[in-house]
């Protein structure tokens, strides 16, 4: 939001039209980016990619 406001203000000062985005649209886009990043992080943290992690998961499931 701060970046949007700064760019918009700089354009107004220079006599250009403000950015064609509403504050609500910028907020929705930021929310979508944060949601996608959180989803990717959760997927990454909950999956075993290395052989050591896969072996540890197998051992954990054998004990459980």
C-alpha positions in Angstrom: 0.0 0.0 0.0 2.8 2.4 0.8 4.5 1.7 -2.5 1.3 2.4 -4.3 0.8 5.6 -2.4 4.4 6.8 -3.1 4.2 6.0 -6.8 0.8 7.6 -7.1 2.0 10.8 -5.3 5.1 11.0 -7.5 3.0 10.8 -10.6 0.6 13.5 -9.3 3.6 15.8 -8.5 4.9 15.4 -12.1 1.5 16.2 -13.6 0.7 12.7 -14.8 -2.5 10.9 -14.2 -2.6 8.8 -11.0 -2.3 5.0 -11.3 -5.4 3.5 -12.7 -5.9 1.2 -9.7 -8.1 1.8 -6.7 -6.8 1.3 -3.2 -9.2 -1.6 -2.9 -7.7 -3.3 -6.0 -4.2 -2.9 -4.7 -5.3 -4.4 -1.3 -6.9 -7.4 -3.0 -3.8 -8.0 -5.1 -1.5 -7.8 -2.0 -3.8 -10.2 -0.2 -3.7 -12.6 -3.1 0.1 -12.5 -3.2 0.3 -13.1 0.6 -2.2 -16.0 0.4 -0.2 -17.6 -2.5 3.1 -17.2 -0.7 1.7 -18.7 2.6 0.2 -21.6 0.6 3.5 -22.4 -1.1 5.4 -22.1 2.2 3.0 -24.5 3.9 3.2 -27.0 1.0 7.0 -26.8 1.1 7.3 -27.2 4.9 4.9 -30.2 4.9 6.7 -32.3 2.2 9.8 -34.2 2.5 12.2 -33.6 -0.5 15.5 -35.0 0.7 16.3 -38.7 1.1 17.0 -38.2 4.8 13.6 -36.6 5.3 11.9 -39.4 3.4 13.6 -42.0 5.5 12.7 -40.2 8.7 9.0 -40.0 7.5 9.1 -43.8 6.8 10.5 -44.5 10.3 8.0 -42.2 11.9 5.1 -44.1 10.2 6.5 -47.5 11.2 6.6 -46.4 14.9 3.1 -44.8 14.8 
